[in-house]
Amino acid sequence: MSAKIIPDVVRDQKIHSLAETGTARDAAKLMAEVHISAVLVAAGDKLLGIVTERDLTARIVAAGADPDTTPLSEIMTRNPDTLTPGATPLEALEMMRERGYRHLPLVEDGRMAGMVSIRDLYAAA
């Protein structure tokens, strides 16, 4: 039997998300508080996008934008690629490698189920 992302790589994960009306500062604070590098942007349990540290660096800091007034809707990656929790770690690694991702949201039946990072995958190997 092949390993699955949930529960073999990601276990008991609390999903950290913000509304698209949240600000870049809200995302940065949440990331710092819970020691994560990406936050999901959602409406309820429906995934709308993802904001990463790279997004904050390139779209806020480098662009000179105001993190207190810039909504996540302006800087997030909308409709990001996702995997299901039943995907294999190899599938996740291949998608990350091919597309240059460090984080992949996990979605099942249209609902957020978690997120897997490249660090999670390496730790599980």
C-alpha positions in Angstrom: 0.0 0.0 0.0 1.3 3.4 -1.0 1.7 6.3 1.6 -0.9 9.1 1.5 -0.3 12.7 2.3 -2.9 12.5 5.0 -2.3 10.8 7.4 1.2 9.6 6.5 2.9 13.0 6.0 0.4 15.5 7.5 -1.3 14.6 10.7 -3.5 16.5 13.1 -2.9 19.7 11.2 -4.8 22.9 12.1 -5.8 24.8 8.9 -4.7 28.4 9.1 -6.7 30.6 6.8 -7.7 34.2 6.4 -10.5 35.9 4.4 -9.6 37.7 1.2 -10.4 41.0 2.9 -7.6 40.4 5.4 -4.5 42.4 4.9 -0.9 41.5 4.0 0.0 42.4 7.6 -2.6 40.0 8.9 -1.0 37.2 6.8 2.5 38.1 8.0 1.4 38.2 11.6 -0.3 34.8 11.4 2.7 33.2 9.7 5.0 34.6 12.4 2.7 33.5 15.2 2.3 29.9 14.1 5.6 29.5 12.4 4.3 28.8 8.9 5.4 30.1 5.5 2.1 30.2 3.7 -1.5 30.9 4.6 -4.6 29.8 2.8 -7.2 32.4 1.8 -10.7 31.1 2.1 -14.4 31.8 2.3 -15.6 29.5 5.0 -14.0 26.1 4.1 -13.8 26.9 0.4 -10.2 27.6 -0.8 -9.9 30.9 -2.8 -6.1 31.3 -2.9 -2.8 31.1 -1.1 -0.3 33.7 0.1 3.3 32.8 0.8 6.3 34.5 2.2 7.5 34.9 -1.4 4.3 36.8 -2.2 4.7 39.1 0.8 8.3 39.8 -0.2 7.7 40.4 -3.9 4.2 42.0 -3.9 4.5 44.0 -0.7 8.0 44.7 0.4 9.7 45.0 -3.0 6.7 46.8 -4.6 6.6 49.3 -1.7 3.0 48.5 -1.0 1.4 49.2 2.4 0.9 45.9 4.2 -1.8 47.5 6.5 -4.1 48.4 3.6 -3.3 45.8 0.9 -6.0 43.1 0.9 -5.0 39.5 0.4 -7.3 39.5 -2.7 -4.6 41.7 -4.4 -1.6 39.6 -3.6 -2.8 36.0 -3.3 -2.4 33.3 -6.0 -6.1 32.6 -6.9 -7.3 29.1 -7.6 -4.0 27.5 -6.7 -3.2 24.0 -7.9 -4.2 21.4 -5.2 -3.9 17.8 -4.4 -6.3 15.5 -2.5 -5.3 14.2 0.9 -5.1 10.7 -0.7 -2.4 11.8 -3.1 1.0 10.2 -2.6 4.0 12.1 -1.4 5.7 11.4 -4.7 2.8 13.1 -6.6 3.2 16.1 -4.3 7.0 16.2 -4.8 6.7 16.0 -8.6 4.1 18.8 -8.8 6.3 21.0 -6.5 9.4 20.3 -8.6 7.7 20.8 -12.0 5.9 24.1 -10.9 8.3 25.5 -8.4 6.0 25.3 -5.4 7.0 24.9 -1.7 3.4 24.5 -0.5 0.4 22.7 -1.9 -3.1 23.1 -0.5 -5.1 19.8 0.1 -8.7 19.9 -1.0 -11.3 17.2 -0.8 -14.9 17.5 -2.1 -14.4 21.2 -2.6 -13.4 21.7 1.1 -9.9 22.6 2.5 -8.3 19.6 4.1 -4.9 21.0 4.9 -1.6 22.0 3.3 1.6 20.1 2.6 5.0 21.7 2.4 8.2 20.6 0.9 9.6 20.5 4.4 6.8 18.1 5.5 7.7 15.8 2.6 11.4 15.8 3.4 10.7 15.1 7.1 8.5 12.1 6.2 11.1 10.6 3.8 
